[in-house]
């Protein structure tokens, strides 16, 4: 697995449209009407030929309608929680490569080719985006205890596994079909981010 700063804009060669046809962009959503259209547009523009899948997790707004209007495949997952959505996405969708992203426009689509590059080169099966290293995420998100919790888990990982993991709870990840189809997603909610972490540590 590799970890990358998702705020660094990649300088990669242009790819033909067909080069991204094996990529599925997975977007779990709950009440993201205000941002989901931009997310779908951005990833469709940066990864032409990729399929964008939006899974609506009991939204009470127009998330599904807006996503569909912007060209996304839209499905509904009635079991509440991001873990439930991710598990169903992996069951439903067949692709060569998967890119997960949140529907709130947290992650720059421009970084997607950089996350996918190690997979295409065959040098990694799971690449993790990093929101924290350049400091912008911390400036924009000042929730009480949020940074402390992330720092604590990162410290424990270094102590227990000897690995420096910069962003424990990121939702920006790229991975192969083999990883998706064998990933043991056990959590129902946002704990799915630590399920990803456990899967990596088990194979480290």
C-alpha positions as CSV (number, residue, x, y, z in Angstrom):
1,X,0.0,0.0,0.0
2,X,1.1,3.5,-0.7
3,X,0.0,6.8,0.9
4,X,-0.1,10.1,-1.0
5,X,-1.0,13.7,-0.3
6,X,-4.3,14.2,-2.2
7,X,-3.8,18.0,-2.3
8,X,-0.7,17.7,-4.6
9,X,-1.7,18.2,-8.2
10,X,-0.2,15.4,-10.3
11,X,1.8,16.1,-13.4
12,X,1.0,12.9,-15.3
13,X,0.8,12.4,-19.0
14,X,-2.6,12.7,-20.6
15,X,-4.3,9.3,-21.1
16,X,-6.8,8.3,-23.7
17,X,-10.4,8.0,-22.7
18,X,-10.3,4.2,-22.9
19,X,-7.5,4.1,-20.3
20,X,-10.0,5.0,-17.5
21,X,-12.8,2.7,-18.7
22,X,-11.9,0.1,-16.1
23,X,-12.2,2.5,-13.2
24,X,-15.2,2.8,-10.9
25,X,-15.5,5.9,-8.8
26,X,-17.5,5.0,-5.7
27,X,-19.4,7.8,-3.9
28,X,-21.3,6.9,-0.7
29,X,-23.8,9.7,0.0
30,X,-26.1,11.0,2.7
31,X,-27.7,14.4,2.1
32,X,-25.1,15.7,-0.3
33,X,-27.5,17.6,-2.7
34,X,-25.4,20.8,-2.5
35,X,-22.1,19.2,-3.6
36,X,-22.7,15.9,-5.3
37,X,-23.2,17.5,-8.8
38,X,-19.8,19.1,-8.6
39,X,-18.2,15.8,-7.4
40,X,-19.7,13.8,-10.3
41,X,-18.7,16.5,-12.8
42,X,-15.1,16.8,-11.5
43,X,-14.4,13.1,-11.5
44,X,-16.0,12.6,-14.8
45,X,-13.8,15.3,-16.3
46,X,-10.6,14.1,-14.7
47,X,-11.2,10.4,-15.4
48,X,-13.1,10.4,-18.8
49,X,-14.4,6.9,-19.4
50,X,-14.6,6.0,-15.7
51,X,-18.0,5.1,-14.3
52,X,-19.2,7.2,-11.3
53,X,-21.5,5.3,-8.9
54,X,-23.4,7.2,-6.3
55,X,-25.1,5.2,-3.5
56,X,-27.8,7.1,-1.7
57,X,-28.0,6.0,1.9
58,X,-31.5,7.2,2.9
59,X,-31.0,10.9,2.0
60,X,-33.9,13.2,2.7
61,X,-32.8,15.7,0.1
62,X,-32.3,15.6,-3.7
63,X,-28.9,13.8,-3.7
64,X,-30.0,11.0,-6.0
65,X,-31.9,13.2,-8.4
66,X,-28.9,15.7,-8.7
67,X,-26.4,12.9,-9.1
68,X,-28.4,11.2,-11.8
69,X,-28.9,14.5,-13.6
70,X,-25.1,14.9,-13.7
71,X,-24.6,11.5,-15.3
72,X,-23.8,9.2,-12.3
73,X,-25.2,5.7,-11.9
74,X,-27.4,5.9,-8.8
75,X,-28.4,3.1,-6.5
76,X,-30.0,3.1,-3.0
77,X,-28.7,1.4,0.1
78,X,-31.3,1.2,2.9
79,X,-29.0,-0.1,5.6
80,X,-27.7,3.1,7.3
81,X,-24.0,3.6,7.6
82,X,-21.0,4.1,5.3
83,X,-19.7,0.6,6.0
84,X,-22.9,-0.9,4.8
85,X,-22.7,1.1,1.6
86,X,-19.1,0.2,0.9
87,X,-19.8,-3.5,1.4
88,X,-22.7,-3.4,-1.0
89,X,-20.8,-1.4,-3.6
90,X,-18.0,-4.0,-3.6
91,X,-20.6,-6.7,-4.1
92,X,-22.5,-4.9,-6.9
93,X,-19.8,-3.3,-9.0
94,X,-17.2,-5.0,-11.1
95,X,-14.2,-3.0,-12.2
96,X,-10.5,-3.3,-12.6
97,X,-9.8,-0.4,-10.2
98,X,-11.9,1.4,-7.6
99,X,-11.6,4.9,-6.3
100,X,-13.6,5.8,-3.2
101,X,-14.4,9.5,-2.5
102,X,-16.9,11.3,-0.3
103,X,-19.8,13.2,-1.7
104,X,-19.1,16.4,0.2
105,X,-16.4,17.6,-2.2
106,X,-13.6,17.1,0.4
107,X,-11.2,15.5,-2.0
108,X,-9.8,17.1,-5.2
109,X,-10.5,15.1,-8.3
110,X,-7.3,16.3,-9.8
111,X,-5.4,14.0,-7.5
112,X,-7.2,10.9,-8.8
113,X,-4.7,10.0,-11.6
114,X,-1.9,10.1,-9.0
115,X,-3.7,7.7,-6.7
116,X,-4.4,5.3,-9.5
117,X,-0.9,5.4,-11.1
118,X,0.7,2.8,-8.7
119,X,-2.2,0.4,-9.4
120,X,-1.9,0.8,-13.1
121,X,1.9,0.2,-12.8
122,X,1.3,-2.9,-10.7
123,X,3.4,-1.6,-7.8
124,X,0.5,-1.3,-5.3
125,X,-3.0,-2.7,-4.6
126,X,-4.2,0.0,-2.2
127,X,-3.2,3.7,-2.3
128,X,-4.4,6.1,0.4
129,X,-5.0,9.8,0.0
130,X,-3.5,12.2,2.6
131,X,-5.5,15.3,3.7
132,X,-3.3,16.2,6.6
133,X,0.3,16.7,5.6
134,X,0.1,20.1,4.0
135,X,-2.0,21.6,6.8
136,X,-5.0,22.8,4.8
137,X,-7.5,20.2,6.1
138,X,-6.6,21.1,9.7
139,X,-7.3,24.8,9.0
140,X,-10.7,24.0,7.4
141,X,-11.8,21.4,10.0
142,X,-11.5,22.5,13.6
143,X,-13.9,20.0,15.2
144,X,-13.2,19.5,18.9
145,X,-11.1,16.4,19.4
146,X,-10.9,15.5,15.7
147,X,-7.2,16.2,15.3
148,X,-6.4,14.7,18.6
149,X,-8.1,11.4,17.8
150,X,-6.4,11.1,14.4
151,X,-3.0,11.9,16.0
152,X,-3.6,9.3,18.8
153,X,-4.4,6.5,16.3
154,X,-1.5,7.4,14.1
155,X,0.8,7.2,17.1
156,X,-0.5,3.8,18.1
157,X,0.0,2.5,14.6
158,X,3.6,3.6,14.7
159,X,4.1,1.9,18.1
160,X,2.4,-1.3,17.3
161,X,3.3,-1.8,13.6
162,X,6.3,0.5,13.0
163,X,4.5,2.2,10.1
164,X,4.0,5.9,9.6
165,X,0.3,6.4,8.5
166,X,-0.4,10.1,7.9
167,X,-4.2,10.1,7.5
168,X,-6.0,7.4,9.3
169,X,-9.6,8.4,8.5
170,X,-9.3,9.5,4.9
171,X,-12.1,8.5,2.6
172,X,-10.0,9.0,-0.5
173,X,-8.6,5.6,-1.6
174,X,-7.7,3.7,-4.8
175,X,-7.5,-0.1,-4.9
176,X,-7.6,-3.1,-7.2
177,X,-10.4,-5.5,-8.0
178,X,-8.6,-8.2,-6.0
179,X,-8.4,-5.9,-2.9
180,X,-12.1,-4.9,-3.2
181,X,-13.4,-8.4,-3.6
182,X,-11.4,-9.8,-0.6
183,X,-11.7,-6.8,1.7
184,X,-13.5,-7.9,4.9
185,X,-15.7,-4.9,5.5
186,X,-17.2,-5.7,8.9
187,X,-18.3,-2.3,10.2
188,X,-21.7,-0.6,9.5
189,X,-20.6,3.0,9.8
190,X,-17.6,5.2,9.5
191,X,-15.5,2.6,11.3
192,X,-15.0,1.2,7.8
193,X,-12.0,3.5,7.5
194,X,-10.3,1.5,10.3
195,X,-11.4,-1.8,8.7
196,X,-9.3,-0.7,5.7
197,X,-6.4,0.0,8.1
198,X,-6.7,-3.4,9.8
199,X,-6.7,-5.1,6.4
200,X,-3.4,-3.3,5.5
201,X,-1.8,-4.1,8.9
202,X,-2.7,-7.8,8.6
203,X,-0.7,-7.9,5.3
204,X,2.1,-5.6,6.2
